[in-house]
């Protein structure tokens, strides 16, 4: 059977109902349901399809019986007939009822009314594809399930369905085709993009053609891609021969291959198997994954709805969509940001025939907002009005026109019959002040509470306006605006703020006009938009916004840093955007520190800048570091780091957080890991944290702070007491990693116990034979993918039995599960080539579990030599711990560490058992003895 046909299904009433499935080619199929008997013959591919005549609504369970001429029968039980709607989108459409107001408030209210005999239990069921998530080309074979577990239904879809059931009194079925972290493009069929005339939609369609091996676009794009890869390998051979770093081949393939959530992938696996199941229409809630796309959402809605209508062969299929809510709070400011423009694109998409918008502008919350009841109900109003003939208002007030009378600007609205009112949703949304459902609460005489209007003067400066309701219009004035030329409302979102509503308590949609023309970020000349009394933040527009996350300085160079005294010091950072692309135009780095100023040209192909300053004497006098990245003379990114001192800096590696907590004044500063991660398969060049957002806006960024308790303070205070210098401790602790995790990839090769790890990593690290072989395997896999795997899917409309539920494609990644180098990638790499007075390495119990320390000596030798080579300066002393034979029976000692090194044998592991006070005291004593040894050896 086709995916939607399963026990507990609800069939669409009052229209022909397609029924389909697969059998042996030529088989005669008979379907019996509701007194009808229909037959069909299976085609050459085994597929059969027939249609039941229009059915009447029926809440009494019935059986659908299917049989073939070979005597096989399938009986589907508990089948009802009513209304069926598609519900699609990303996580907020997928979000289950029991995790928000729908399950925690609405369903409880329903249950109380049912218990009290005020209504009958609503009959609502939900279907979804149960075994597949995404695939590159449309499939038809999938496993579908119908559920009666309402708490796990889509919350928005349930709120929508309940309104329909309440008014119509028939069973309601939901086809839930939604999934988290997906764009609107992911749910759009190829045919939807094919019909687009705008450049954005056509560009997506071109990508889809590039992943169809039957098209000339595919052949041309992939031949070019393969040639580019071979060209990189040939260039690498020359670069390696000349002592230059090899380049990675491009993994940016042609087509819609930016992951398995790219254009059409989710539609192909989770929605296409449901088609052409008879439905009344569809509802849509999505936006988070498209927030950066702005007004292109207009084209996306057109493409998606156009595509749905084509694949269902329903040119007038009703579709109702949400206008994006206000995530993570709200404010009454004015901007033309991408979220505002996405809402605008959604509003404009009401020009799609037989489709319409329900606003969520007065709803706020986190990424997965709690208040989903009202949004679902608002979608239902459109269906009840348009599909079921109910006399109900479905639209909130919307801008129609304005006129100017002196200093007044008078706005007229559509859908404002009976006059406007002021209301807010916050009171009832909160369980503390209301029922927990975000229904608007009217504010009597609340004109002065609305702060969302702005008027613009002849200089294109926007001023906050005062509002007075005049029936179905509003009269606006603004201090300082004698002749208004523009009007705006709610562009930053509304959330719980007092807002304008019509008599049906549906909210007004945002708008912005100037000289009677719609304003967009492309048409508006001022960036940022000028608002009276608001000093524009240059980091929110233009190049400063584009480059706001550029890692211009590596991890070590922050406010309050300590710089190593007595040796030349290298400062460094990225010379390209955080996404890796080079600047268009003439770029330079302007560097300033302690009276030293340099301008560093950014040349083509330059990924990183470096500036080496002469040795400085230790000093507690604060210095300021300033680095500016300029493009064509304009600052695109700037970092200013104050209160930097010069002293002794140490790098300390620890298996765990040995009590680095609290704050203390003094001359000892620490930089510790604040990021959740401590390891990663790929090197993190400029940041310990995942994000390269500057530290002042990044709570996971490592920062210099006064040292607290624990290892850092213990060693730092001893050094300061001995030298009187400022002391900086880079203290990096992992989640108890293996020793090989701390060693850089290129330092693994000559350690016998790590050769397999090296080969695995070398296959994804350019500049060696293993990488070249892996790249050629990668090309071969792609060719096989296009010549065998994809044609099979296209021909059979099904995934092979051994294929995963999430669509796959060839990868350059190694299949190895090695953790070698992963701790180094995060906790060490971004500090190279840093200058350090010394290095401390604390071993851990997990490093000895597999081999009792038999490989500790050679592996630690490799680690020490690796770090000495990669850190800057002459031979920093390397202090390390080694367990006694009582702790690790087969432990070996390092014998090939270059330069200065000192071992300290420990008789206890660093982590005492919980509640073992005596053990904890012994560990502290051991740690303090080690620190004394370090300081005495380093500062003789």
N, C-alpha and C positions, 0 to 999 in steps of 0.2 A: 504494500500500500504506500501511497504518497505520504510524506511526512505529517500532514495535518490529520490524517485519519488514524485515530486511536480511540481506545475506550475513554468515555467521559467527554467526547467531543461535542461542540455546539455547532450546528449548521446554520447557515444564513437563510432566513425566511424570505419569501416573496420574490425570489429571483432564481434562475436556473443555477443548479449546484453541480459544478464539475466534480467528478470522482475519478481517481486515476491510481495506477499502480503498475507492477511489472509481473510478467509471467513468461512462459515459453513462447517464442514467436509463433503466431498463428492460433494460439489458444483462444477459446471463446470464454469470455468472462460474463458472469451474471451478477448483478447487484440488486438486492431487494431491500427496500426501506419505505416505511410509511405507506404501504399498499402499492407501491410502484415496483415494477420489475424492468430493469434496463440491461441491455447487453452491449458488448463491444468485443472486438477482436484485437489481440496483441499484434503489434507490428513487428518488423524485422528485428528491431532493437529490444523487443519484449514489452514495450510500453503500450498500455491501453488506457483509454479515457472515454468516459461517457458522461452524460448529464442527467441529473434528476430534474424533473419538472419543479417549478416553484412550490415551496412547502409553506405550510402555515405554522405559526409559532406553537410550540408544544413543550411544556415543562415535565411531561410524563416520560420517564426513561423508556427508550425503544432500542431495538437491536438493528444493526445493519449487517446483512449477511452477504458475503461475497463467495462465489464458487466458480470453478472452471470445469471444462468438459472432461477433465481427468479425475474428477471427483473430490478435489481438494476444496475445503471450505474454511473461511475465516469469519468469525462472528465478533463484531464490535458491540459491546454492551453500554448501556447507560448513555445513549445518544439523545441529545435534546435539539430543539430548533428555536432560534431566536434571532438576535442581532450579533454580528461579528465585526470587530474592528481591529485593524492593525495598530500596534503601539511600538514605535521605534525611536531610537536615539542612543545616547551614551549613558553614563552611570546614573544620572538623575532620573532617567526613565527606567532603568534597570533596578533602581534602589527599592528594596522590599518594604512592604507596608509596615511590617512590625518594627522597623527601625526609625519611624518618623510619625508625624501626626496622624497619618491615615490609619495605621494600626493601633497606635497608642491612645487616640482620641475618637476618631470617626467610627472605627469598627466597634469600640466599646459602647458608643452611643447607640449604634444600630442594634447591638446585642441586647441592650437594656430595653429598647423599644420592642424588640421581638419578644423578649421575656414578659413584657407587660401587655402583650397582645395588641400593640399598636400597629405592627406591620408584620408581614411574613418574612422569613429568612430570604435574603436576596440570593438569586441563583446566578452566580458569576464564576466563570472558569477561565483558565489561562493555558495557552499552548505555547511551546517553544521547541526549537530544534535542540535536542539533548546531547548530541554526540559530536558536533562540529562547530567550529568558530570562524575560520577564515580560509579562503582558498583563492587562487589567482583567477580562475575562470569559473563560471557558474556551474554548480552541480545541482542535481535533482534528487539523488538518492541520499536520504538522511533519516535519522530516527527522530520522530516527533512524539511528544507526550502532552497530554492534557492533565492539568492538576486542579484539585479542589482545595488546595492548601492556601487559603486566601492571605494568610500572614506573610507568605513568601511571594505573593504577586507583586508586580510593578505597582508601587504606591500611587503614582499619578494615574496609571491606567485604571486601577481599582476605583479611585475617586471619580474618574470619568464614567466608568461603567455603572457605578452605583446610581449616579444621577439619571442615567438612561433607564436603568431598571426601575427606579422609583417612578419615573414618568410613564414608561411603556408597559411595565408589568410582564415582561418577557425575559427569558434567559439571555444573558449577555456573555459573549465569548471574546477573549482577547488573544490575539496572536502577538506574543511578546518577542519582538526581534530587536533587542537592544543589548549593548555591552559597554563596559567602562572604557574610558580613554580612547574613544573613537571619534573621528571627525565625521562631518556630514558627508564628505566625499566617499568615505568607506561604505556608506549605506546607499550610494547612488549607483544604479546599474549603468553599464556601458552605454546603453541606448539613450540614457539621459544626457550624458556628455556629448553623444554624437549629434544631438539636435541643437547644441549651443552655437550662438553666433558671436558672443563676446570672446575676447582674446583669452581670458582666464579659463573659461570652460573648454575652449578649443585646445589650449595647452595641455589640460588634463587628458583630453581625448587622444591627443597625439602620444602621450605617454602610454595609454592603454593599448594603442595600436602597436607600440614598440614591444609589447609583451604578448602579442598574438603572432605565433610563428608562421601563420599563413599570409601575413601582410608584407609588402615591400618595405614599409617603415621599420618593421622588426629586423629584416635582413640588413638594411643599411646601418641601423643604429648599433647592432651587435658586432658586425664586422669592424666598424670603427672602434668599438670598445676593446675588442681583442687586440687590435693593432696597437692601440695606446698602451696596453699592458705589456706587450712584447717590446715596445719601444722603451718603456721604463726599465725593463730587465737589461736590455742592451746598454742603456745609459748607466745603470748601476755598476755593470762590469767595469766600465771606464772610471767611474767615480771611486770605486774600491781600489782599483789599481793606482789611482792618483792620491790615495789616502784621504779621500773625501767620504762623508757620510752618505750611505745609500738612501734612496727614496722609497717609500712605500708605494705600491701600485694603487691606483684609484679603485675604491670599492663603491664608488657612486655609479651604479649601473644605469643603463637606459631604462625607461619605462616606469610604471607605477610600482616600484620595488623598494620604496623607503620603509621597509618593514612589512609585516603581514597585517597591518591595519591601514595600509594605503588605499587609494581610491578603488572602490568596488569590492574589496576583499571580503568585508563582512556581509555585504549584500549577497555575494556569490554563495556563501556557505550557510548563512542563518536566515536569509529572507527568500532567496530564490527557490529553495525546496518547498516553500509554502504556496507558491504561485502555480496555478490560478485559483486557489481556494476562494470560494465566494465570500466576499466581505462587503460591508456597507461603505467603509471608508478607512482613513488612517489618521493617526495623531502622532505628533513629533515633538520631542523635547530634547534639546541638545544645545551646546554652545561653548562649553569650557575649552574643548580641544580646538576650537576655531576662533577663540577670542582675539588672536593676533591677526586674523585675516580681514577684520574690518568689514567694509561694505561689500566685499566679494560674497558675503553670505547671501546677498540678493541673488546672485547668479547661481549659487549652490542650491538654494531652495528651488529655483526654476528647474535646474538640472535634475534634482532628485525627484520632484513631483512629476516632471515630464517623463522621467524614466519609469517610475512606478506605474504611471498610466499606460505606457507602452507595453510593459511586460504583462500587465493584467488585461491589456486590450480594453481598457476602460477610459476613454478620453476625458470623461468628466468625473473620474474618481474623486470624491471629496477628501481633502486633506486639511487638517487644522494644526497649526504649529504655534509654539510658544515664543514670545519675545523674551530674551534672556533676562534672568533675575539680577539681583545686585549682590554679587559674592563678597564675602568677608567684610561686611559693613557697607557704609554708604556715606555720602556727604552731599551738600547742596551747592557744591562748586560748579564750575563750567569748564568743560574741556571737549576736545574732539579726539579722544583716545580711541583705540581700536574696539574696545567693548561698546562704546557709545555708537560707533559707526556700524558695528554688527547689529545692534538694535535698530538702527536706522535702515540697514539693508533688509532686515526682517519686516519692518513696517512697510517698506516699499514693495515687498513681495506679495502684498495683498492684491497686487494687480493680476495675480494668477487666477484665472476663472475657477470658480467652485472651490476656492481655498480661502482661508482667512487666519487671522492671528489672534491669540489670546495673550494679553500682557501679563507679565510677572514683575513689572517694574517696582511694585510695592512689596516684594518679597525679598528677604535677605537671609543670610546665614553662611555657613561654611561651604566648602566645595560640594558637599552632599547636604544641602539645606534641609532642615527639619520640616518646614511648612509646605507640604506637598498636597494638602487637601484642596485648598482653594484653587491652585493652578489646574488641577484635574477637573474641578467643577466648572471652571471657566471654559475649558475646551468643550465640555459637554453642552454648554449653552449654545455653541455654534451648531453642533449636531442636532440638538433638539429643535432649534429654530429652522435650520435649512433642510434637514433630512426627514424630520418627523412633524413638521408643520406646527410646532408649538409657538404660541404668541409670547415670545420671550426676547428680551434684549440681550444681544451677544457681544456687542462692541462697546468699549469704553470711549470716552470723548477723544476726538482726534482733530488735529489742526485742520482748519478749512481755509481761513484767510485772515488778514488783518487790515485795519485802516488806521490812519494817523489823524488825530485832531489836536493840533497844537502840541502840547507836551504829553498828551495822552496817546497811548496805543491800545486799540480795542481789538481783541482777538475773538473770532467766531469759530465755533467748533461743530463738527459733525457728531452725531450720536450723543447729543446733549439734551434731548427732548425732556422737557419738564424742569430744566434748570440744573445748575451745577451745585455740588456740595463739597465741603472740606471733610476729609476723614483720614484716619491712619489705621494701620494694621497691627502695630506693635502690641497694643494693649491685649487684644484677644489672642494673639499668637503665643503669648507667654502663659504657661500654666499657672504662674504666680498671680497674674492679674486678669486672666480670662480662661476660657475653656481649653486653650492650646491649639486652636485653629485660627489662622490669620484672616478672619473676616474683618472688613473695615468697620471702624467705630466712628460715627459722625461726630464732628466737632461743631457745635452750634456757634454761629457768629465767629467762625474760625478763619476769616479772610487773612488776618494779620499773622496767622501761624504758618502760612505757606511762604517759604523762602526760596522757591525753586525757579522763579521767573527772573529773566535778565532782559534788559533793553540795551541796544547798541546805539551809539551816537555816530556822527558823520566821520569821526576818526577811527571807527571800528573798535572802539573801546566799549566793553560790556559792563553794565552797572546793574547791581542787584535791584530788582523792582518791587514796588508795593502793588498789591493786588486787591481788587474789589470785584466780587461776583455781581454780574448784572444779568440775571436769568440764565440764558444759555451762552452768555459771553463773559469775558473778563475785561476790566479796564485796568491798564497798567500805567504807572508813572515811576520815574526813578530820579532821585536827587542828582542834579548835574546833567540831565538829559533833557534839553529843551525841545529838540526835534528828533524823536526816535526814528531810526531807520531799520532796526532789526529786533527780533524777539526770539528768546530761547527758553526752553523749559525742561528741567530734569535730565539734562544730558549726562550727568555723572551718575545717574541712578536716583532712586527715591528711597527704597527700603522702608523703614518704619516711620519716616518723616511724614508730617502732614502733607496731603496730596489732594489733587482735585479728582472728583468722581462724578459720574452721572447718577441719576436717580436709582439705577440698578446696582449702584455701588461697584461699578467697574472703573478701573483707574485710567487716568489720562496718559497717553503715550508721549514720550519725549519728542521734542522737535526743535529745530533751529533754522531761522530764516533771516535773510538780510536783503533789503530792497526787493522784498516779495519773492526771492529766489531761495531754494533750498541750499543750505550750507553744508559742504563736506570738507574734509581735511585737504582734499586736492584742489578745491575751488577757493578755499579761504587763504588769503595772502599772508596772514600773520601767523608765525609759528614761534612760540606758542601763542594761542589766542590771548588777547589782551583783556584783562579783567581789572576794573578800577579797584585800587587798594590792595591788589595781589601782586607781589613781586614774583615774576616768572622764575621758575627753577630751570636753568639752562640744561640741566641733566635730563629733562623730560622730553626734549625735542632734538631734531637734527642729529649731527654726528655725535654729540655728547650722549644722546640717548642710545644711538646705535652701538656705541663703543662702551656703554656703561659697565659692562662686565669684563672688559678687557683686562687680562692679568698683567698689567704693565710692570708690576714688581712681583718678584717671587716671594714665597712664604716668609722668609726671614726678615724682610724689610718692611717694618710696620712702625706705628707709633710706639715710643718707649723702647725701641730696640737697643741692644748692646752690640757694638761693632768691635771686632777683634783688634787689639792694639799691637803695635810693633811689627806688623807685616802688611804688605799691600793687600787691599781688599777689593774683591770683584763684586760689583752690583750688577744685577741682571733682571731681565723680564721678557715678556713677549713683545714682538714687533708686529704682530698681526691681530686681527679680531679674535675674540674668544671662540668663534666658530672656525677659525683657521684661514680665512681669506685675507688677501693683501689689500691694502688701501688703494683706492683709485685716486691718483694725484700724487704730488710730491710730499712724502712723509718724512718727518724727522723726530728724533727723541732729544728733548732738552733736559739735561741733567744738571742738578745743583746740589752740592753738599759741602759744608764746612769751608766755604770760600772757593770751592772748585766748581767750575762751570764748563760744560762741554755740550756740543751739538753733534749728534750722531745721525748721519743720513741713513734712512731705511731703504736699502737697495732691493731690486727684484730678487725674489727667492730667499730673502733674509727672514728667518723665523724668530730670531731672538737677538736682543741687543745686550751688549755688555760694556761696562765702564770700570776700569781698574784705577783705583786711587792710591796714592803713595801711603806708606806706613804712617800711622798717627800715634802720638803718645796717649797713654791712658788718661782719661779726664772725665769728671762728672759734669762738666759744663754741657748743657743741652745744646744739641745741634739740630738743624732742620734739613731733611731730605725732600727735595722737590723734583719730580719727574713729570714731564709733559709730553704727550704724543700729539703732534700737530700734523694736519693734512692741509696742504696749500695755505699754510700760515694760520690756520684756525685750530684751536685746541679741541681735540676729539676726546681725550681722556687725560686726567690729571690726578696725581697722587701726591699728597703732602703729609709727611711723617715727622712729627715733632718730638722733642724730648729724647733724642737719640744720644747715647753716651758711648764712650770708648773704654774698653776694658778687656777682660778675659772672657771668652765664650767657649762653652763646652757642649758637646753633643752627647746626650745620655739616652741609651736604648734600654728599655725595660720590658719584661714579659707582661706586666700588668700595671695597673695604677697603684703604686705603693704609697698611697696616702698623700698625694699632691693636692692639698685642699687648703682653703682659707686664704686670708690676705694678711700681709705684714708689711710694715714700712721698712725701708733700708735700701741697701745698694745691690741687692740680689734680685734679678728679674728672671722670670721663667716664661718660655713659650711651650705650651703643652697642646696635645691633640684634643680638640673639642668636637671634631667630626665624629659621627657615629661609626664610620668605617675606619678600619686600620689596614685594609688590604684591598687590592684590586688587580685584575689581570693585566691592565695596561698602565704604563707609567703616568703619573700625575705630575706634570712638569712644574707648575707654578702654585699649586695649592694642595694642602692636606685634605681640605673639605672638597666635596663634589663640586659645589658652586664656586665660581670665581668672582662672585659679587664682592665688592670691596668690604673689608672687615667691619666698618662702621655700620653696615647694613646686613651683615651676615653673622648670625649667632653661632654658626658652626666653624667660622674661620679661626685659625690659631692666632693668638695675639700675645704681645708681651705684657706681662703683669708682674706685680711684686710677688716674690716667691712665698708659697705657703709652707705647710708641713711636708715631711717626707724626704725623698732622695734629693730632690732639687735644692731644697733649703739646706739640707745637711751638708752637701758638698759645696754649695754656693757660699754659705756663711763661713765655712772653713777657709775657702780660698780668699774671701774678702778680708778675713781676720789676718791671714798671712801676708797679703799683698797691699791691702788698702784700696785696691782697684774696684771699679764697678764690675759686677759679674753677671753674665747672661748664661742661662742653662736652657738649651733646647732639649726638652724632655719628651721623648716619643715612646709611648707604650702601646703594645699591640694586644690582641686578644689571645695571649699565650701562644704565639705562632711557633712553627718549626724553625730550626736554624736556617734552612735553605730559603725560607721566605724572606730573610733579611739580606740576601745576596743578590746583586744586580744580575740580570740575564747574561750579559757578556762576560761575567766573572765565574760562571758555572762550568765552562767548557773543560777546564783542566782538573776538575775534581772527580776522581773515579766514581764516587757514589752518586754524583749528580749528572753524569753524562746523558742519561735518558731524559732528565728534566731539561737539560740544555737543548737536546735535539727537538723536543716538543715545542719549546719556546722559540728556537731558531727558525722553525717553520713559519712563524708569523712575524719574524723580525728581519727586515731587509738587509741584504748585503752578504749573504752566505748561500752555499749550495742547497741547504735544506729549505730555505725560503723560496728560491727559484723553482725547486721541484714542487713545492706546495702550490705555488702560483700556477704552474702549468697543470697540476691536478685540478685546480680551481677552474681554469678555462675548460678543461675536458668535461668537468661536471656540468658546467653551464650548457655546453653543446649537447650533452646527453639529456639534460633537463628539457631543452627546447625540441629535441628530436624524438624523445621517447615519453617522458613523464607528462608533460603538458598536453601533447597530442592525445595521449590515452584518456586524460581527464576530459578534454574537449569532445572526444568521440563517445565516451560512455556516460558522461555527465555524473560521474561518481569518482570518489577517491579510492585508490587502491587500499586493500584491507590493512596493509601495514603502514599506511600513511598517518602521521599524527593529526590530531584534531585542529591544531593551529597550522595554517599553511606554512610550508617550508620552501627553501631555495638554497642553492649552493652557498657555502661560506668558506672564507679563507681561514677561519679559526681552527686551531688544533683541536682534535678530539680528546687530547690528553686532559686529565683532571689535576695535573700538577699544581701545587700551590707555591712552587719555587718563585722567588722574586716578588711575590705579590705584596708582602709587607714593605719591602724596599721601595716598591713603586709609589706607595703612599707616604710612608714615614721618613724616607731618606732622600728620594730623588729630587724633590723640590728644594733641598738644602745644598745641592751640589751645583757649582763649586764653592761652597761656603768656606770661610776661614775660621778654624777652631783651634783653641789652645790645646785641647785634648779630647779624647773619645773614651766613653765608658760603656761597656756592654755587659749587661746582667743576663746570665743564662737562666733557663727555666726548666722545670721538671719535664715538660712535654718534649723538649729537645732530645731527651734520652730514653723515651719510652720504647721506641722501635728497636734500637740497636744497643741500648745500654751505654751509649757514648762511644762506640767503636769508631765512628766516623767524625767525632767531634773535632779532633785535632786538625785534620786536613780541611774540613769545612769551615772551621773558625779561621784558619789561616787564610783561606780564600776570601772570607768576609772582611777580615782586617785589612788585607792588601787592597781589596776592592775599594773600601772606604777611603783609605789613605790616598789612592790614586784619584778618586773622584772629588774628594774635598780639596780645597785650595791650600797652598802654603807648603812649607817644608816639614815633612815627617811629624804630624801630630802624634803624641804618644797614645798608645792604645792600651787601656786598662780593661781587663776582663775577669770574669769569675769562672771557676771550673769546679765541678763537684768532686768530692772525695770518692774513693773507691767504694765506700760504704753506701753512697747514694747511687753511683753508676759504676757497676762492676767492671765494665770493659772500656771505661773512658780513656781516650787518648789525648795527649797534649799537643797543642799546635807547635810545629817545629820550623815553619817557614814564613813566619811573620816578618816582613821587612821593617827595618828601623826599630824604633823604641816600642817596647810592649812589656806589660807587667801582668802576671797572673796572680789571682788570689783564690785560694782553695776554700770552698764553703762546706760546712758540715750539716747544714740545714737548707731545705728549700725555702724560698722567700715567703710563701704563703702558709701561715700557721692555720691549723684547723680552728673553726669557729668555736669560741668559748675556751680555747687553750691559752690562758693568760701566760703561763710559764713559757710555752712555745713561742708566743708572740714576743715576749721579752727577749728571748734568746735570738730571735730573728733580728730584732732591732739592734741588739748588741753586735751581732755579726755585721749588719749593714753599716753601723757607725765605725766599726773597726776597718771595714773596707774603705770607707770614705777617708778615714785618717791616713790609710796607706796610700791612697791616690794622691792626696794633697802633699804628703811628705815626699813622695817620689817625684811629683811634677814640679815642686817648688823647693828643691834642695838648695 
